[in-house]
Amino acid sequence: MGLNAIILGSSGLVGGHLLDLLLQSKKYSHVKVFVRRPLDKKHQKLEQIVTDFSDMKKLEKLMTADVLFSCLGSTKKKTPDKKDYIFVDKTIPETFIEMAAVKGLQQLHLVSAIGADSNSTIFYNQLKGELEDIVKQKQIPSIHIYQPSLIMGNRNEFRLGERIASALFKLLNPLMAGSLKKYRSIAASTIAQAMYQVSLNNRNGIYTYTTEKIKELA
């Protein structure tokens, strides 16, 4: 029997790559995704749970797996209302992680961000930091937090700011040495590959990885 996984954010950049990896892997026998809209993907190992996430308690009975991968993340363009933004970036993953702990899942893999800090004056960093603080208190044997800088990849929607930042980082990456390496951009596929590889090792403890370490793990 292979591993059973749950993915949050499977329609996103990192989550999409991760889903493909798990479906192709002989190490995983079942992959469950929670989505607002059905994915245009069919596979014998794939189970899609379509939900608006309004009744989390109803979803708890579906939390049967070995590994939870949380790749959720929104943008101001998608969710301009701050309450909606908090719901996607913090409330949903926090609730699923709590349910995972109660249900006895063995591993948690969370995509956070470089600069995550609950004491930060930057809203985005503060939110990510608050979620990290919560995660570290959960009774899950193996917890892995990934803190990438700018995530590169082909998105479905056009984001002018990210296009400009991507072009800029291609020039800056070689100049970022030493302690600055963690601020280098990183491909979404690399993050997904690292998450997959780490999940196969199943090391107990709490681990945090910045960009350069994520690249090594991949």
Backbone as ProteinMPNN parsed JSONL, in Angstrom:
{"seq_chain_A": "MGLNAIILGSSGLVGGHLLDLLLQSKKYSHVKVFVRRPLDKKHQKLEQIVTDFSDMKKLEKLMTADVLFSCLGSTKKKTPDKKDYIFVDKTIPETFIEMAAVKGLQQLHLVSAIGADSNSTIFYNQLKGELEDIVKQKQIPSIHIYQPSLIMGNRNEFRLGERIASALFKLLNPLMAGSLKKYRSIAASTIAQAMYQVSLNNRNGIYTYTTEKIKELA", "coords_chain_A": {"N_chain_A": [[0.837, -1.204, 0.0], [0.526, 2.205, -0.845], [1.24, 5.662, 0.047], [-1.316, 7.885, 1.288], [-2.633, 10.975, 0.311], [-3.581, 14.394, 0.982], [-4.319, 17.355, -0.704], [-4.322, 20.815, -0.463], [-5.084, 23.611, -2.39], [-4.594, 22.697, -4.954], [-5.144, 23.65, -7.472], [-3.493, 25.696, -7.861], [-0.228, 27.196, -8.534], [2.093, 25.889, -7.325], [0.735, 23.751, -6.077], [-0.469, 22.496, -8.276], [1.691, 21.413, -9.716], [2.611, 19.686, -7.743], [0.45, 17.927, -7.466], [0.512, 16.578, -9.942], [2.951, 15.231, -9.664], [2.429, 13.477, -7.504], [0.374, 11.906, -8.523], [1.714, 10.577, -10.515], [3.52, 9.138, -9.103], [4.705, 6.061, -7.745], [4.8, 5.72, -5.105], [2.641, 6.851, -3.911], [-0.716, 6.066, -3.401], [-3.245, 7.135, -3.356], [-4.822, 10.239, -3.882], [-6.3, 13.0, -2.549], [-8.137, 15.87, -3.23], [-9.256, 19.102, -2.233], [-11.414, 21.324, -3.593], [-12.733, 24.357, -5.043], [-13.845, 24.441, -7.543], [-14.273, 21.828, -9.953], [-11.337, 20.116, -11.027], [-9.799, 20.031, -14.24], [-9.044, 17.293, -14.76], [-8.436, 13.836, -14.749], [-7.905, 10.812, -13.045], [-7.083, 7.56, -11.901], [-6.206, 7.484, -9.294], [-7.022, 9.824, -8.204], [-9.146, 11.778, -6.167], [-11.692, 14.074, -6.062], [-12.921, 16.593, -4.04], [-15.43, 18.743, -4.086], [-16.057, 21.882, -2.816], [-17.265, 24.792, -1.007], [-16.043, 25.476, 1.241], [-17.47, 26.408, 3.385], [-18.676, 24.94, 5.379], [-16.818, 23.576, 7.441], [-16.802, 21.582, 9.368], [-18.279, 19.556, 8.302], [-16.541, 18.573, 6.484], [-14.663, 17.268, 7.924], [-14.895, 14.504, 8.333], [-13.856, 13.53, 6.041], [-11.192, 13.718, 6.215], [-9.056, 11.711, 5.868], [-6.01, 10.379, 5.614], [-2.442, 10.087, 5.057], [-0.675, 12.139, 4.693], [-0.727, 15.678, 4.657], [-0.73, 18.25, 2.375], [-0.384, 21.638, 2.171], [-0.91, 24.126, 0.039], [-2.074, 26.539, -0.317], [-2.877, 29.879, -1.303], [-3.552, 33.269, -1.889], [-4.213, 36.311, -3.775], [-4.211, 39.918, -3.762], [-5.555, 40.828, -5.949], [-7.253, 38.709, -6.652], [-8.667, 38.331, -4.268], [-9.699, 40.973, -3.05], [-10.999, 41.861, -0.77], [-10.152, 42.036, 2.58], [-11.011, 40.247, 4.567], [-11.797, 38.0, 3.094], [-9.352, 37.333, 2.04], [-7.891, 36.612, 4.32], [-9.39, 34.414, 5.051], [-8.82, 32.54, 3.019], [-5.976, 32.367, 3.05], [-5.317, 31.855, 5.697], [-7.455, 30.928, 7.506], [-8.697, 28.636, 6.247], [-6.427, 26.802, 5.77], [-5.541, 26.618, 8.467], [-7.735, 25.453, 9.793], [-7.949, 22.976, 8.463], [-5.489, 21.885, 9.123], [-5.759, 21.631, 11.872], [-7.811, 19.716, 11.907], [-6.421, 17.664, 10.721], [-4.543, 17.051, 12.663], [-6.208, 16.109, 14.714], [-7.273, 13.875, 13.47], [-5.099, 12.29, 13.236], [-3.124, 12.421, 11.207], [0.085, 11.913, 9.792], [2.008, 13.55, 8.613], [2.692, 16.983, 7.774], [2.915, 19.397, 5.282], [3.65, 22.611, 4.559], [3.288, 25.414, 2.517], [4.675, 28.419, 2.956], [6.088, 31.591, 3.294], [8.996, 33.556, 2.528], [10.212, 35.654, 5.073], [8.059, 35.41, 6.727], [6.407, 36.279, 9.651], [4.899, 36.651, 12.654], [4.967, 38.999, 14.055], [5.42, 40.952, 12.262], [5.088, 44.096, 10.517], [4.096, 44.105, 8.07], [1.3, 43.114, 6.364], [0.907, 40.701, 4.821], [3.205, 39.138, 5.463], [2.848, 38.981, 8.219], [0.463, 37.512, 8.413], [1.208, 35.042, 7.298], [3.16, 34.369, 9.163], [1.651, 34.123, 11.51], [0.149, 31.868, 10.908], [2.184, 29.966, 10.71], [3.077, 29.941, 13.384], [0.865, 28.832, 14.632], [0.754, 26.312, 13.42], [3.074, 25.077, 14.4], [2.356, 24.371, 16.917], [0.748, 22.217, 16.769], [-0.161, 18.775, 17.193], [1.268, 17.001, 15.32], [3.314, 14.588, 14.017], [5.366, 15.005, 12.014], [6.386, 17.901, 10.675], [6.7, 20.241, 8.12], [7.84, 23.235, 6.854], [7.828, 25.457, 4.226], [9.567, 28.155, 2.945], [9.574, 29.978, 0.462], [10.952, 32.527, -1.737], [10.166, 34.794, -4.287], [7.939, 33.077, -6.36], [8.299, 31.318, -9.299], [6.769, 30.637, -12.485], [4.366, 29.415, -14.92], [1.431, 30.975, -14.871], [-2.196, 30.808, -14.871], [-3.525, 33.2, -15.001], [-2.892, 36.634, -15.936], [-0.364, 38.54, -14.436], [0.853, 41.532, -14.02], [2.667, 42.781, -12.219], [4.092, 40.583, -11.199], [5.262, 39.631, -13.514], [7.061, 41.655, -14.101], [8.625, 41.562, -11.777], [9.658, 38.981, -12.012], [11.31, 39.175, -14.264], [13.146, 40.983, -13.273], [14.279, 39.562, -11.128], [15.638, 37.563, -12.464], [17.879, 38.847, -13.266], [18.92, 39.671, -10.841], [19.295, 37.363, -9.251], [21.871, 35.971, -9.584], [23.482, 37.757, -8.244], [22.824, 37.614, -5.639], [24.263, 36.47, -2.925], [25.651, 34.382, -0.267], [24.065, 35.122, 2.753], [21.976, 36.231, 1.419], [20.975, 34.49, -0.411], [18.609, 33.194, 0.175], [16.68, 34.866, -0.72], [16.461, 34.607, -3.399], [14.658, 33.963, -6.444], [12.439, 31.19, -7.152], [11.481, 28.224, -8.858], [8.131, 27.04, -9.186], [7.778, 24.342, -9.667], [10.077, 23.282, -8.566], [9.727, 23.67, -5.824], [7.517, 22.002, -5.421], [8.679, 19.528, -6.073], [10.553, 19.303, -4.029], [8.857, 19.122, -1.781], [7.601, 16.718, -2.297], [9.796, 14.9, -2.26], [10.718, 15.196, 0.393], [8.507, 14.239, 1.767], [8.686, 11.531, 1.4], [10.706, 10.722, 3.044], [9.823, 11.09, 5.641], [10.554, 12.276, 8.232], [10.469, 12.827, 11.691], [9.614, 15.745, 13.605], [10.005, 19.383, 13.56], [10.529, 21.351, 10.793], [11.997, 23.985, 8.91], [12.345, 25.45, 5.764], [14.202, 27.548, 3.657], [14.645, 29.221, 0.455], [17.17, 28.289, -0.794], [17.668, 25.887, 0.56], [15.37, 24.506, -0.098], [15.814, 24.124, -2.806], [17.996, 22.389, -2.673], [16.818, 20.147, -1.471], [15.091, 19.354, -3.437]], "CA_chain_A": [[0.0, 0.0, 0.0], [1.262, 3.458, -0.901], [0.769, 6.739, 0.911], [-2.516, 8.631, 0.914], [-2.361, 12.402, 0.482], [-4.578, 15.451, 0.789], [-3.706, 18.592, -1.18], [-5.077, 22.067, -0.505], [-4.455, 24.5, -3.357], [-4.151, 21.889, -6.098], [-5.343, 24.383, -8.721], [-2.491, 26.753, -7.896], [1.031, 26.962, -9.235], [2.834, 24.818, -6.644], [-0.165, 22.619, -5.886], [-0.686, 21.809, -9.545], [2.883, 20.597, -9.97], [2.648, 18.638, -6.735], [-0.584, 16.948, -7.807], [1.027, 15.754, -11.045], [4.005, 14.364, -9.117], [1.847, 12.426, -6.669], [-0.396, 10.997, -9.378], [2.67, 9.78, -11.285], [4.391, 8.417, -8.183], [4.324, 4.733, -7.273], [4.821, 5.787, -3.647], [1.328, 7.332, -3.461], [-1.797, 5.254, -3.968], [-4.502, 7.897, -3.4], [-4.645, 11.685, -3.692], [-7.584, 13.683, -2.372], [-8.007, 17.326, -3.316], [-10.43, 19.892, -1.881], [-11.409, 22.408, -4.586], [-13.986, 25.099, -5.227], [-14.338, 24.014, -8.857], [-13.603, 20.588, -10.365], [-10.159, 20.239, -11.873], [-9.909, 19.387, -15.546], [-8.058, 16.216, -14.66], [-8.987, 12.562, -14.29], [-6.881, 9.805, -12.777], [-7.637, 6.529, -11.023], [-5.8, 7.748, -7.91], [-7.479, 11.157, -7.813], [-10.488, 12.003, -5.641], [-11.934, 15.508, -5.952], [-13.994, 17.025, -3.146], [-15.808, 20.109, -4.462], [-16.641, 22.531, -1.642], [-17.026, 26.23, -0.863], [-15.347, 25.576, 2.534], [-18.312, 27.121, 4.355], [-18.994, 24.026, 6.478], [-15.593, 22.815, 7.661], [-17.103, 20.415, 10.198], [-18.788, 18.531, 7.4], [-15.406, 18.025, 5.735], [-13.741, 16.581, 8.835], [-14.947, 13.048, 8.16], [-13.119, 13.201, 4.819], [-9.773, 13.914, 6.501], [-8.385, 10.419, 6.034], [-4.807, 10.357, 4.783], [-1.175, 10.042, 5.791], [0.06, 13.386, 4.489], [-1.46, 16.867, 4.223], [0.05, 19.281, 1.704], [-1.135, 22.891, 2.083], [-0.282, 25.034, -0.937], [-3.03, 27.618, -0.537], [-2.393, 31.252, -1.299], [-4.338, 34.121, -2.773], [-3.621, 37.606, -4.107], [-5.141, 41.035, -3.574], [-6.377, 40.936, -7.155], [-8.285, 37.682, -6.57], [-9.47, 38.544, -3.062], [-9.422, 42.327, -2.556], [-11.543, 42.008, 0.579], [-9.176, 41.486, 3.529], [-11.609, 39.105, 5.252], [-11.72, 36.865, 2.179], [-7.935, 37.013, 1.932], [-7.539, 35.902, 5.556], [-10.083, 33.124, 5.013], [-8.095, 31.642, 2.113], [-4.568, 32.205, 3.415], [-5.103, 31.426, 7.083], [-8.541, 30.175, 8.133], [-8.845, 27.299, 5.644], [-5.336, 25.889, 6.148], [-5.515, 26.416, 9.915], [-8.795, 24.515, 10.146], [-7.585, 21.659, 7.935], [-4.35, 21.396, 9.903], [-6.333, 21.205, 13.155], [-8.51, 18.458, 11.663], [-5.386, 16.664, 10.429], [-3.967, 16.659, 13.956], [-7.227, 15.31, 15.417], [-7.445, 12.617, 12.746], [-3.885, 11.499, 13.339], [-2.251, 12.436, 10.036], [1.47, 11.817, 10.231], [2.868, 14.583, 8.034], [2.152, 18.235, 7.255], [3.826, 20.19, 4.453], [2.996, 23.912, 4.402], [3.968, 26.455, 1.751], [4.552, 29.718, 3.605], [6.788, 32.604, 2.491], [10.158, 34.177, 3.151], [9.824, 36.843, 5.834], [6.89, 35.141, 7.562], [6.68, 36.699, 11.025], [3.642, 37.11, 13.26], [5.165, 40.35, 14.587], [5.735, 41.85, 11.158], [4.141, 45.179, 10.245], [3.59, 43.829, 6.721], [0.129, 42.254, 6.53], [1.137, 39.393, 4.203], [4.185, 38.422, 6.283], [2.241, 38.74, 9.525], [-0.518, 36.442, 8.257], [1.963, 33.8, 7.116], [3.814, 34.089, 10.433], [0.642, 33.666, 12.465], [-0.178, 30.488, 10.553], [3.339, 29.143, 11.096], [3.057, 29.805, 14.842], [-0.224, 27.904, 14.954], [1.155, 24.99, 12.922], [4.118, 24.516, 15.261], [1.756, 23.923, 18.169], [-0.119, 21.069, 16.507], [0.391, 17.454, 17.496], [1.521, 16.245, 14.093], [4.708, 14.141, 14.201], [6.319, 15.49, 11.022], [5.917, 19.192, 10.16], [7.686, 20.843, 7.219], [7.399, 24.564, 6.424], [8.628, 25.917, 3.089], [9.526, 29.617, 2.876], [10.184, 30.46, -0.781], [10.844, 33.941, -2.096], [9.274, 34.906, -5.449], [7.704, 31.794, -7.011], [8.254, 31.462, -10.754], [6.018, 29.613, -13.2], [3.335, 29.896, -15.846], [0.117, 31.048, -14.236], [-3.336, 30.91, -15.782], [-3.921, 34.602, -15.142], [-1.791, 37.576, -16.159], [-0.041, 39.403, -13.3], [1.891, 42.434, -14.502], [3.684, 42.975, -11.188], [4.931, 39.396, -11.108], [6.061, 39.554, -14.741], [8.167, 42.607, -13.933], [9.485, 41.034, -10.719], [10.346, 37.8, -12.531], [12.387, 39.64, -15.134], [14.144, 41.623, -12.411], [14.966, 38.543, -10.338], [16.561, 36.833, -13.325], [19.115, 39.627, -13.26], [19.436, 39.804, -9.478], [19.608, 36.078, -8.61], [23.307, 35.662, -9.497], [24.142, 38.713, -7.356], [22.428, 37.319, -4.261], [25.159, 35.452, -2.385], [25.668, 34.277, 1.186], [22.784, 35.171, 3.457], [20.945, 36.75, 0.509], [20.525, 33.418, -1.299], [17.234, 32.808, 0.488], [15.761, 35.782, -1.393], [16.426, 34.305, -4.831], [13.399, 33.393, -6.918], [12.466, 29.733, -7.251], [10.41, 27.68, -9.699], [7.078, 26.323, -8.468], [8.029, 22.905, -9.833], [11.148, 22.922, -7.629], [9.102, 23.578, -4.494], [6.699, 20.78, -5.43], [9.588, 18.386, -6.061], [11.121, 19.225, -2.677], [7.804, 18.638, -0.89], [7.424, 15.294, -2.595], [10.965, 14.157, -1.785], [10.734, 15.223, 1.861], [7.41, 13.403, 2.265], [9.082, 10.125, 1.327], [11.632, 10.456, 4.15], [8.989, 11.024, 6.847], [11.314, 12.565, 9.448], [9.71, 13.487, 12.743], [10.151, 17.02, 14.049], [9.535, 20.584, 12.866], [11.606, 21.824, 9.928], [11.692, 25.151, 8.077], [13.28, 25.515, 4.647], [14.16, 28.714, 2.775], [14.821, 28.914, -0.963], [18.334, 27.482, -1.152], [17.471, 24.541, 1.11], [14.322, 23.87, -0.907], [16.466, 23.678, -4.046], [18.813, 21.214, -2.321], [15.92, 19.017, -1.199], [14.482, 18.939, -4.703]], "C_chain_A": [[0.874, 1.257, 0.0], [0.675, 4.465, 0.071], [-0.513, 7.361, 0.376], [-2.29, 10.103, 1.247], [-3.613, 13.243, 0.319], [-3.816, 16.687, 0.332], [-4.717, 19.729, -1.099], [-4.352, 22.989, -1.478], [-3.952, 23.779, -4.584], [-4.354, 22.58, -7.443], [-4.325, 25.515, -8.875], [-1.199, 26.306, -8.55], [1.82, 25.812, -8.609], [1.971, 23.568, -6.511], [-0.409, 21.819, -7.143], [0.48, 20.902, -9.905], [2.941, 19.418, -9.003], [1.634, 17.537, -7.053], [-0.096, 16.018, -8.914], [2.084, 14.771, -10.551], [3.412, 13.188, -8.336], [1.058, 11.417, -7.499], [0.525, 10.076, -10.18], [3.497, 8.856, -10.397], [3.827, 7.05, -7.788], [4.266, 4.695, -5.745], [3.477, 6.23, -3.072], [0.22, 6.54, -4.176], [-3.116, 6.013, -4.097], [-4.216, 9.362, -3.093], [-6.015, 12.348, -3.66], [-7.349, 15.187, -2.411], [-9.328, 17.98, -2.95], [-10.402, 21.152, -2.742], [-12.764, 23.1, -4.651], [-14.654, 24.709, -6.543], [-13.588, 22.765, -9.275], [-12.387, 20.87, -11.249], [-10.392, 19.512, -13.189], [-8.863, 18.272, -15.632], [-8.738, 14.963, -14.134], [-7.849, 11.559, -14.131], [-7.463, 8.814, -11.783], [-7.286, 6.747, -9.555], [-6.37, 9.043, -7.358], [-8.926, 11.173, -7.334], [-10.673, 13.493, -5.421], [-13.138, 15.777, -5.046], [-14.289, 18.49, -3.472], [-16.564, 20.749, -3.301], [-16.39, 24.036, -1.67], [-16.366, 26.532, 0.492], [-16.174, 26.318, 3.597], [-18.654, 26.258, 5.562], [-17.806, 23.088, 6.696], [-15.866, 21.522, 8.439], [-17.563, 19.251, 9.34], [-17.646, 17.846, 6.657], [-14.496, 17.164, 6.612], [-13.73, 15.07, 8.63], [-14.182, 12.589, 6.923], [-11.608, 13.324, 5.017], [-9.095, 12.591, 6.839], [-7.216, 10.365, 5.066], [-3.589, 10.179, 5.679], [-0.507, 11.407, 5.807], [-0.884, 14.502, 4.053], [-0.476, 17.863, 3.62], [-0.816, 20.531, 1.584], [-0.378, 23.881, 1.212], [-1.175, 26.23, -1.227], [-2.361, 28.987, -0.482], [-3.209, 32.065, -2.276], [-3.568, 35.396, -3.08], [-4.668, 38.687, -3.858], [-6.072, 41.181, -4.766], [-7.535, 39.945, -7.1], [-9.233, 37.932, -5.405], [-9.153, 39.906, -2.465], [-9.949, 42.588, -1.154], [-10.608, 41.308, 1.565], [-9.721, 40.272, 4.272], [-11.524, 37.85, 4.389], [-10.277, 36.383, 2.05], [-7.492, 36.185, 3.143], [-8.165, 34.507, 5.561], [-9.307, 32.112, 4.172], [-6.695, 31.338, 2.642], [-4.339, 31.677, 4.828], [-6.196, 30.509, 7.62], [-8.673, 28.762, 7.572], [-7.684, 26.38, 6.016], [-5.277, 25.607, 7.642], [-6.538, 25.364, 10.343], [-8.459, 23.102, 9.68], [-6.422, 21.051, 8.724], [-4.813, 20.915, 11.276], [-7.039, 19.861, 12.985], [-7.509, 17.336, 11.397], [-4.776, 16.148, 11.719], [-4.925, 15.748, 14.722], [-7.357, 13.926, 14.79], [-6.184, 11.757, 12.733], [-3.032, 11.42, 12.087], [-0.801, 12.561, 10.495], [2.357, 12.952, 9.743], [2.073, 15.811, 7.6], [3.245, 18.958, 6.484], [3.107, 21.484, 4.092], [3.854, 24.861, 3.581], [3.661, 27.789, 2.409], [5.255, 30.75, 2.721], [7.992, 33.128, 3.259], [9.706, 35.445, 3.885], [8.604, 36.649, 6.701], [7.221, 35.438, 9.021], [5.399, 37.277, 11.612], [3.747, 38.513, 13.849], [5.469, 41.381, 13.5], [4.673, 42.941, 11.009], [3.569, 45.056, 8.832], [2.485, 42.788, 6.828], [0.373, 40.838, 6.018], [2.085, 38.562, 5.061], [3.63, 38.064, 7.66], [1.285, 37.555, 9.47], [0.18, 35.086, 8.123], [2.64, 33.395, 8.427], [2.848, 33.559, 11.476], [0.275, 32.207, 12.19], [0.962, 29.549, 10.939], [3.354, 28.897, 12.603], [2.017, 28.78, 15.279], [0.179, 26.476, 14.606], [2.132, 24.319, 13.884], [3.591, 24.01, 16.592], [0.928, 22.653, 18.001], [0.604, 19.747, 16.753], [0.428, 16.601, 16.227], [2.998, 15.863, 14.118], [5.727, 14.798, 13.271], [5.777, 16.752, 10.35], [7.025, 19.859, 9.352], [7.119, 22.142, 6.639], [8.361, 25.075, 5.357], [8.449, 27.424, 2.934], [10.222, 30.125, 1.6], [10.096, 31.978, -0.897], [9.878, 34.009, -3.287], [9.172, 33.556, -6.156], [7.492, 32.005, -8.502], [7.444, 30.324, -11.38], [4.97, 30.237, -14.083], [1.971, 29.83, -15.186], [-0.974, 31.176, -15.29], [-3.745, 32.361, -16.02], [-2.689, 35.491, -15.297], [-1.606, 38.456, -14.932], [1.144, 40.273, -13.704], [3.022, 42.585, -13.489], [4.633, 41.799, -11.105], [5.795, 39.228, -12.36], [7.293, 40.456, -14.627], [9.16, 42.074, -12.897], [10.285, 39.83, -11.204], [11.531, 38.188, -13.401], [13.521, 40.255, -14.314], [14.955, 40.587, -11.644], [15.934, 37.711, -11.18], [17.913, 37.535, -13.384], [19.761, 39.639, -11.879], [19.896, 38.489, -8.851], [21.105, 35.787, -8.504], [24.054, 36.575, -8.525], [23.834, 38.449, -5.877], [23.259, 36.159, -3.738], [25.077, 35.413, -0.866], [24.282, 34.261, 1.792], [21.639, 35.67, 2.577], [20.372, 35.669, -0.409], [19.054, 33.054, -1.063], [16.2, 33.712, -0.183], [15.704, 35.558, -2.902], [15.065, 33.736, -5.217], [13.551, 31.888, -7.08], [11.27, 29.254, -8.069], [9.403, 26.915, -8.845], [7.307, 24.815, -8.535], [9.115, 22.419, -8.881], [10.605, 22.768, -6.214], [8.296, 22.288, -4.39], [7.575, 19.537, -5.341], [10.203, 18.19, -4.676], [10.093, 18.663, -1.691], [7.592, 17.138, -1.063], [8.568, 14.467, -2.012], [11.0, 14.078, -0.264], [9.66, 14.304, 2.434], [7.774, 11.923, 2.268], [10.005, 9.738, 2.469], [10.92, 10.335, 5.487], [9.806, 11.173, 8.137], [10.432, 13.278, 10.469], [10.408, 14.765, 13.193], [9.534, 18.162, 13.266], [10.707, 21.179, 12.092], [11.116, 23.007, 9.091], [12.775, 25.287, 7.019], [13.107, 26.81, 3.852], [14.608, 28.284, 1.375], [15.986, 27.986, -1.276], [18.215, 26.055, -0.632], [16.405, 23.795, 0.319], [14.92, 23.332, -2.199], [17.313, 22.439, -3.794], [17.934, 19.973, -2.147], [15.303, 18.484, -2.478], [15.432, 18.1, -5.543]], "O_chain_A": [[1.842, 1.352, 0.756], [-0.258, 4.167, 0.816], [-0.763, 7.364, -0.829], [-1.813, 10.436, 2.332], [-4.562, 12.87, -0.372], [-2.785, 17.033, 0.91], [-5.833, 19.616, -1.606], [-3.132, 23.133, -1.399], [-2.975, 24.211, -5.196], [-3.797, 22.143, -8.45], [-4.302, 26.205, -9.895], [-1.089, 25.187, -9.052], [2.175, 24.859, -9.303], [2.423, 22.46, -6.798], [-0.542, 20.597, -7.089], [0.287, 19.768, -10.343], [3.274, 18.298, -9.39], [1.938, 16.351, -6.922], [-0.275, 14.803, -8.83], [2.108, 13.614, -10.972], [3.844, 12.046, -8.494], [1.072, 10.22, -7.213], [0.165, 8.94, -10.487], [4.105, 7.902, -10.883], [2.632, 6.905, -7.533], [3.742, 3.746, -5.163], [3.2, 6.015, -1.892], [0.238, 6.378, -5.396], [-4.002, 5.602, -4.845], [-3.469, 9.684, -2.17], [-6.786, 12.267, -4.616], [-6.477, 15.711, -1.717], [-10.395, 17.482, -3.308], [-9.477, 21.958, -2.637], [-13.801, 22.506, -4.354], [-15.88, 24.656, -6.637], [-12.396, 22.637, -8.993], [-12.417, 21.752, -12.107], [-11.096, 18.503, -13.239], [-7.943, 18.306, -16.45], [-9.522, 15.022, -13.186], [-6.954, 11.471, -14.971], [-8.251, 9.192, -10.916], [-7.986, 6.255, -8.67], [-6.218, 9.331, -6.17], [-9.818, 10.651, -8.002], [-9.908, 14.114, -4.684], [-14.228, 15.25, -5.267], [-13.485, 19.371, -3.166], [-17.584, 20.226, -2.853], [-15.426, 24.502, -2.279], [-16.157, 27.693, 0.845], [-15.627, 26.796, 4.59], [-18.897, 26.781, 6.65], [-17.789, 21.96, 6.203], [-15.232, 20.496, 8.192], [-17.261, 18.094, 9.633], [-17.761, 16.689, 6.252], [-13.658, 16.421, 6.102], [-12.684, 14.43, 8.74], [-13.893, 11.403, 6.771], [-10.835, 13.065, 4.095], [-8.622, 12.386, 7.957], [-7.404, 10.312, 3.85], [-3.702, 10.128, 6.903], [0.138, 11.792, 6.782], [-1.736, 14.302, 3.187], [0.487, 18.27, 4.269], [-1.874, 20.488, 0.957], [0.664, 24.406, 1.606], [-1.044, 26.864, -2.274], [-1.418, 29.215, 0.276], [-3.522, 31.598, -3.372], [-2.409, 35.542, -2.69], [-5.862, 38.401, -3.758], [-7.222, 41.599, -4.627], [-8.664, 40.285, -7.453], [-10.447, 37.767, -5.531], [-8.419, 39.994, -1.48], [-9.417, 43.431, -0.431], [-10.307, 40.125, 1.406], [-8.962, 39.352, 4.577], [-11.216, 36.767, 4.887], [-10.015, 35.184, 1.961], [-6.8, 35.178, 2.995], [-7.551, 33.542, 6.016], [-9.155, 30.957, 4.571], [-6.279, 30.18, 2.674], [-3.284, 31.115, 5.119], [-5.901, 29.43, 8.133], [-8.753, 27.797, 8.333], [-7.916, 25.284, 6.526], [-4.994, 24.479, 8.047], [-6.238, 24.492, 11.158], [-8.66, 22.139, 10.419], [-6.386, 19.843, 8.958], [-4.318, 19.909, 11.784], [-6.887, 18.969, 13.819], [-7.727, 16.193, 11.8], [-4.521, 14.951, 11.859], [-4.512, 14.744, 15.303], [-7.529, 12.93, 15.493], [-6.212, 10.618, 12.266], [-2.288, 10.455, 11.911], [-0.51, 13.242, 11.478], [3.351, 13.282, 10.388], [0.942, 15.703, 7.125], [4.365, 19.111, 6.972], [2.085, 21.465, 3.406], [5.019, 25.088, 3.909], [2.514, 28.235, 2.416], [5.03, 30.773, 1.511], [8.001, 33.14, 4.49], [8.903, 36.215, 3.359], [8.145, 37.592, 7.346], [8.194, 34.914, 9.563], [4.879, 38.278, 11.118], [2.728, 39.15, 14.115], [5.743, 42.544, 13.796], [3.505, 42.731, 11.336], [2.673, 45.807, 8.447], [2.718, 41.69, 7.334], [0.072, 39.872, 6.718], [1.797, 37.402, 5.354], [3.905, 36.991, 8.197], [1.287, 36.701, 10.357], [-0.215, 34.109, 8.758], [2.686, 32.211, 8.763], [3.184, 32.652, 12.238], [0.111, 31.413, 13.116], [0.719, 28.452, 11.442], [3.613, 27.78, 13.051], [2.257, 27.97, 16.175], [-0.026, 25.55, 15.392], [2.022, 23.121, 14.148], [4.292, 23.302, 17.314], [0.461, 22.08, 18.985], [1.812, 19.626, 16.548], [-0.294, 15.613, 16.099], [3.853, 16.741, 14.232], [6.837, 15.113, 13.7], [4.835, 16.69, 9.561], [8.146, 20.022, 9.834], [6.057, 22.147, 6.016], [9.572, 25.116, 5.573], [7.327, 27.914, 2.807], [11.337, 30.642, 1.667], [9.275, 32.622, -0.244], [8.856, 33.322, -3.275], [10.188, 32.958, -6.511], [6.621, 32.769, -8.917], [7.434, 29.201, -10.875], [4.711, 31.438, -14.01], [1.426, 28.748, -14.97], [-0.732, 31.585, -16.425], [-4.243, 32.712, -17.09], [-1.594, 35.147, -14.851], [-2.564, 39.05, -14.439], [2.286, 39.816, -13.73], [4.197, 42.524, -13.851], [5.842, 41.982, -10.958], [6.923, 38.741, -12.279], [8.403, 40.077, -15.0], [10.372, 42.124, -13.102], [11.454, 39.673, -10.85], [12.614, 37.611, -13.294], [14.698, 40.072, -14.622], [16.174, 40.712, -11.522], [16.935, 37.212, -10.666], [18.954, 36.896, -13.533], [20.985, 39.618, -11.754], [20.793, 38.491, -8.007], [21.571, 35.392, -7.436], [25.127, 36.221, -8.037], [24.492, 38.987, -4.986], [22.996, 35.002, -4.065], [24.5, 36.309, -0.248], [23.425, 33.475, 1.387], [20.47, 35.547, 2.944], [19.389, 35.911, -1.108], [18.348, 32.657, -1.99], [15.012, 33.393, -0.221], [14.969, 36.253, -3.604], [14.399, 33.099, -4.4], [14.668, 31.374, -7.139], [10.18, 29.818, -7.978], [9.779, 26.225, -7.897], [7.055, 24.1, -7.566], [9.082, 21.272, -8.436], [10.981, 21.844, -5.493], [8.382, 21.57, -3.393], [7.25, 18.597, -4.615], [10.357, 17.062, -4.208], [10.428, 17.82, -0.86], [7.428, 16.399, -0.092], [8.335, 13.455, -1.351], [11.278, 13.02, 0.302], [9.872, 13.664, 3.464], [7.228, 11.15, 3.055], [10.088, 8.564, 2.83], [11.346, 9.581, 6.362], [9.759, 10.313, 9.016], [9.729, 14.229, 10.13], [11.635, 14.858, 13.168], [8.662, 17.957, 12.422], [11.753, 21.475, 12.669], [9.976, 23.028, 8.627], [13.967, 25.245, 7.324], [12.0, 27.134, 3.423], [14.914, 27.113, 1.149], [15.798, 26.984, -1.966], [18.62, 25.113, -1.314], [16.523, 22.591, 0.093], [14.587, 22.231, -2.639], [17.34, 21.532, -4.626], [18.272, 18.888, -2.621], [15.024, 17.29, -2.586], [15.072, 17.67, -6.639]]}, "name": "protein", "num_of_chains": 1, "seq": "MGLNAIILGSSGLVGGHLLDLLLQSKKYSHVKVFVRRPLDKKHQKLEQIVTDFSDMKKLEKLMTADVLFSCLGSTKKKTPDKKDYIFVDKTIPETFIEMAAVKGLQQLHLVSAIGADSNSTIFYNQLKGELEDIVKQKQIPSIHIYQPSLIMGNRNEFRLGERIASALFKLLNPLMAGSLKKYRSIAASTIAQAMYQVSLNNRNGIYTYTTEKIKELA"}
